[in-house]
Amino acid sequence: MRAWPLAELGRRLGVRVVGDPDAIVSRVQPLDEAGPGDLSFLHNLRYVERAANTKATAILVGEGVALPGHNLLVCDEPYLMLARALKLMMPGPKFKAGIDQSASVDDDVVLGDGVSVGAQAVVGSGTRIGAGTVIGPGCVIGSGVTIGGDCLFHPRVVVEPGCRIGDRCIFQSGVVIGSDGFGFATVDGIHHKVPQVGIVVVEDDVEIGANVCIDRATLGETRIGRGVKVDNLVQIAHNVVVGEGSLLVSQSGISGSTKLGRYVVMGGQAGVAGHLNLGDGAQVTSKTAVFKDVPPGAIVSGVPARPRGEWARSQAGVARLGKMREHLKELHQRLKKLENDDD
């Protein structure tokens, strides 16, 4: 692991060094675990006391943060700078270009320069994979798939036939792209399967967490926009459109043909019914159930979803119900006593 003088690290990261520019760091650790030779970070001011007591050699901090006795790397966005420091100081594994001898790759597959296909992976006929992409062990890439360059597919990712993936995408283990949408015509008590013949399109710079399922469209496309980030265990149904830069947190679900605008946020375990529209910048908080359209920029909570302020007031009222019940009980007893006294 390389040793980094703070002066050099500061130059590479484009940050200001406060303290000893010759101090050496070689890895990144959290405040509580860091020791001599470690770089740590403070991006949330609630942890200032931990930062003051850390044994790290240097700390990434935001402008205006003072920690006497510590070497600091000062920047506008310490969390973003942490990401860059990790890539620089603790880079991930390097993958050997080529096709593992146990992999199965059809003869007409087109592989760009530097593509790596791991052990027991399968790549179907007519598929094209861009330069620098890594297909991990046990992945199954169907026929006629297009994958861009510099993507990373962790082990056991499945991309069904005909789907299209952009550049610089990261798929964690267990992702399934292009599984059949949940479409059935129910007649006389029998559920008749509706063939799902569309595809999934994933645009550039998308990251999809472990065990996410994105269903192919019944007809046309299910589309995941540029820069979308999807947490683990999310379900995205057929013909859904997720707009650019949106964030979908773990165990959220989107029903068929719903459209999310740009930079929409869905909290953990939130759900959206089908054939709805969520406007640009809308936020759906955790465990919320959405049954009607959400305007741009709105924040909704609860079951069913309603404006967050309204939901918060109603929850405050619920919290007071116990005291209100006791108060009503007391009033009832006093009224009953007065009625008995009149008798």
N, C-alpha and C positions, 0 to 999 in steps of 0.2 A: 504494500500500500504506500503510495507516494506521500512524502512530507511536503507540506505547503507553507512557506513563509507567508505571514499575513499580508505583507506588501504585495507579493505576487498574486495571491488569491484575490486581494482587493482589486488589483488591476484587471484580472480576468473576469471578475464579476461586475466591475464598474461601480464599486462601493467605496466609501471613505473609511480609512482605518483610524481609529482612536486608540492610542496606547502604543505598545511595542510592535513596530512593523516587522521585527525579526523573529517574533514568536512563531512557533511551528505548530501546525495542526495537520492531522492525517486522516481523521474520520469525523463523522457527524453523529452526535448523540443527543437525546433529550436532556433537559436541564438537570433532572434528578439523578441521571445515570452518568452524566459527563464527568470526565476527569482530565488530568493533564494530557495535552496533546489532542484534545477534542474540541471541535467547534459545536456550539449549541445555538439555539435561536429563541427569540421572544417575539411572538407575533400577537399575543393576547395579553393586555396589561394586567389582567387578573393574576398573572403568574410573575409579577415583578419581584415579589419576595423570594420566590424560588430562584429567579435569575440572580438576585443579590447574593444568594448563598451557594450558587453552583460552583463546582470546582473546574469547570471548563476553562480551557486556555483562552477562548474568545467566544463572543456571542454576537449573532446577527440581531440587530435591533432596528427599530424605526427612528426617523428623525425626532429629536427632542427627548429621547430616552437617555437618562443619566444613570450609570451604574459605577460609582467610584470604585477603583481598584480592579476593574475588569478591562481587558482588551475588547474593543467593540468594532464590528463591521456595520457601519451605519448606512441605511438605504431608505427609500420611500416605501418599499413593499417587502418586508422581511419574509413573508411566506412564499412569495414568488421567488425571492432570492434563495430561499432554502431549496426550492426545487432545482434551481440552476447549480447550487453548490453540490447537491447530491449527484447530479449528472456528471459534474466535473470530478468530484473527489471519490465517489463510490459508484462507478458505472456498472451497469448490469452485465450479464454474461454475454460473451461474443459467440455467435453461431457460425458453424462451419458451412460454407456454401456447398451446394450439391445435394444429391438425392441419396438418402440412406438406402443400403442394399435391401432392407426389409420393406421399404415403401413400395406402393403400387402407383405408378404414374403412366397414364395412357400415352401412346406414341405421339399423338397429335397435340399434346399439351404444349403450350408456349411459355417458357420460363425466362424471365429477364435476368440480367447479370446479377450474380451474387445471391440468388434465391436459395434458401435452405429448406429441404423437405425432410422431416424427422422420421424416426423409426415407426413403421407400420401405418404411416399416413397413406391415404388414398386420394388421388386426384383424377377426376373423371375426364372423359373425352371432350376435346374442344375448349377446355378451360385455359385462360390466360392469366398469368401471375406476374406482376410488375417487379422491377429490379429491387433487390434488397429485402424482399419480404421473407418472413420466416413462418413456415407451416410446421407447427410443433408435432410431437409424437401422437399418433392415434387420431389425428384430425381426418375428417372426411369432407372432401370438397367435390361436389357433384359435377355433372357434365355441364358444359356451356357457361360456367361461372367466369366472371371477370373480377380480378382482384388487383388493386393498384400497387404502387411501390411503397417500400419501407413500412409495411404492415407487420404486426406481430400477432400470430395466432398461437395462444397457449395450448397445451395438450387437450385433445378430445373436443375440439370445436367442430361443429357440423355446419356446412353451408350447402343448402339443397340446390338442385339444378336451376340454372338460369339467373341466379341472383347476381347483383352487381355491388362490389365493394370499392370504395374510393382509396385514396392514398393516406398513408400514415395512420391507419386505424389499428386499434388494439382490442383484441377479443380475449377475454379471460376464459379459463377452462369451463367446459360444459355449455358454452353458448350454442344455441341452435338458431340459425337464420334460415327462414323459408319453410318452416314446418307448416302443415295445412292449417288454414283458418278454421274456426269452429262454426261451420255453416251447414245447417240441416233444414230441410223442408219437412215439417211434421204434418202428415195427412193420415187420418183415421188411426191415430195413435202410433204410427210408425214414423221414425226419424230417417228420412232419406238424405244421404250425404250429397251435398252440393260440391262438385269438383272445384278445387281451388287451383286455378290455372295462371294466376298472376305471379309476380315476383316481389322480392324485397330489394330496395335500393338503399345502400348506406353510403352517405356522402363522405367527404374527406374529414380527417381529424376527429373521428368518432371513437370513443372508448366505451366498451360494453362489458359489464361485470359478469362474474361467474353465474352460470345457470340461468341466464336470461333467455327467454324465448320470444322471437319476433316472427309472427306468422306471415306467410305469403298472402298476397291479395287474392280475393276471389277472381276478380278481373283487374287488370292494370297493375298498380304498384302499392305496396306499403313502403313509406319513405322516411328515413331517418336523416335529418338535416345536418349540415356541416357543423362540426364542433360540439355535437350533442354528447353528453356524458350520462351513462346509464349505470346505476348501481346494481349489486347482485340481486338475483331472484325477482326481476321485473318481468311482467307479461305485457306484450304489445300485440294487439290483435290485428286481424286482416284489414287492409286498406286504411290503416291509421297513418297520419302524417304528423311527424314531430318536427317542429320548426327549429331553425338554426340556434345553436347555443343553449338549448333547453337542458335542464337537469332533472333526472328521474331517480328518486331515492328508493332504497331497497323495499321490495315487496309492494310497490305501487303497481297499478294495473290500468290499462287503457282499453276500453271495449271498441269493437269494430267501427270503422269509418269515422272515428272522431279525429278532429284536426286541432293540433296544438300550434299556436303561433310561435314567434321567435322569443327565445329566452324565458320560456315558461318554466316554473319550478313546481314539481310535485313531491311532497314530503312522503316519508315512510308510511307504507300501508294505505296511502290514499288511492281512491278508485274513481274512475270516470266512466259513466255509462256511454252507450254507443250513439253515433250520429250527432255529436255535439261539437261546438267550437269554443276553444279557450283562446282568448285574445293575447296579443303580444304582451309579455311581461306579467301575465297572470301568475298568482301563487296559490297553490292548493296545499294547505297545511296537513300535517300527519293525521292519518285515520279519518280524513274527510271523504265523504261520498258525494260526488257531483252528479246531479240529474238534469241540469239545464245549463245553457251556455253561460260562460264566464266572460265579462267584458275585459278589454285590455287593461292591464295594470291593477286589476282587482285582487284582493287577498280574501280567500274564503276558507271557512272552517265549519266543522260539524257535520251531522247527519240529520237531514239533508244539508248540503252546503249552503251557507249564507254569509253575508259580509262579516269579516272577522270581528269588527267592533260590536256588531249586533250579537254575534255568538258569545263574545266575551261577557257582555252585559247579562245575557241569559244565564250563563254559567255562574256568574256571581250571584244571581238570584237563586239558583238551585242550591248554592252553598249556604244560603241563609234560610232555607226551608225548615231545617230542624229547629232553629230558634223561633221562627215564625209559628211553627206548630205548637211549641211550648207556650208561646205568648197567647195564642188563640185558646189553648186549653185553659190557661189561667183566667182569661176573660170570660170564657164559658162558665167556669166555676164561680166567678164573682157574680155574673148575671144570674146564675141559678140560685145563689145565696140571697141576692136581692129579691128575686121572685118568691123565695120561701119566706123571707122576712115580711113581705107584703101580705102573705096569707095569714 
